[in-house]
Amino acid sequence: MIKISYPLNKLLTAIARQHQMKESLTEQELVGHELTPAECAALKAGDTGKLYELGANPYLIRRVFRHRFTI
């Protein structure tokens, strides 16, 4: 069964719409989103593999973390 995280994908969609590529996200960019501690840690680290495991859409991961995309 594939796990999907709506809050995680919602945040990644918002960043992708800004047409910005990131190495990682800041604490300020995470404020106001209902993310789990594991999701926050993966976003702050720019850990694309972990984001995929946590339910992030691979397309969105690639749009935001293109330089780090390794899935």
C-alpha positions as CSV (number, residue, x, y, z in Angstrom):
1,M,0.0,0.0,0.0
2,I,1.3,3.4,-1.0
3,K,1.4,6.0,1.7
4,I,0.4,9.5,0.7
5,S,0.8,12.6,2.9
6,Y,-1.6,15.4,2.0
7,P,0.1,18.1,4.2
8,L,3.5,17.2,2.8
9,N,2.4,17.2,-0.8
10,K,0.4,20.5,-0.3
11,L,3.6,22.2,1.0
12,L,5.7,20.8,-1.9
13,T,3.0,22.0,-4.4
14,A,3.1,25.5,-3.0
15,I,6.9,25.7,-3.3
16,A,6.8,24.1,-6.8
17,R,4.4,26.8,-7.9
18,Q,6.9,29.4,-7.0
19,H,9.3,27.8,-9.5
20,Q,12.1,27.6,-6.8
21,M,14.5,24.8,-6.4
22,K,15.7,24.2,-2.9
23,E,18.5,22.3,-1.2
24,S,16.4,22.1,1.9
25,L,13.6,24.0,3.6
26,T,13.9,26.4,6.5
27,E,11.9,26.3,9.7
28,Q,10.1,29.4,8.6
29,E,8.9,27.7,5.4
30,L,7.4,24.9,7.5
31,V,5.3,27.1,9.8
32,G,1.6,26.7,9.4
33,H,1.7,23.2,7.9
34,E,0.5,20.1,9.8
35,L,3.6,18.1,9.2
36,T,4.9,15.2,11.3
37,P,8.3,15.6,13.0
38,A,9.7,13.1,10.5
39,E,8.4,15.1,7.6
40,C,9.9,18.3,9.0
41,A,13.3,16.7,9.5
42,A,13.3,15.3,6.0
43,L,12.4,18.7,4.5
44,K,15.0,20.5,6.6
45,A,17.6,17.9,5.5
46,G,16.5,17.9,1.8
47,D,16.3,14.1,2.2
48,T,14.5,13.1,-1.0
49,G,14.5,9.3,-0.3
50,K,12.9,9.9,3.1
51,L,10.4,12.3,1.7
52,Y,9.4,9.6,-0.8
53,E,9.0,7.0,2.0
54,L,6.9,9.5,4.0
55,G,4.4,9.9,1.1
56,A,5.6,12.8,-1.0
57,N,4.8,12.6,-4.7
58,P,8.1,11.9,-6.7
59,Y,7.1,14.6,-9.2
60,L,6.9,17.2,-6.5
61,I,10.1,16.1,-4.9
62,R,11.9,16.5,-8.2
63,R,10.3,19.9,-8.8
64,V,11.5,21.3,-5.5
65,F,14.7,19.3,-4.8
66,R,15.9,18.8,-8.4
67,H,19.6,19.0,-7.4
68,R,19.1,16.3,-4.7
69,F,16.7,14.0,-6.6
70,T,18.0,10.5,-6.4
71,I,14.9,8.2,-6.4
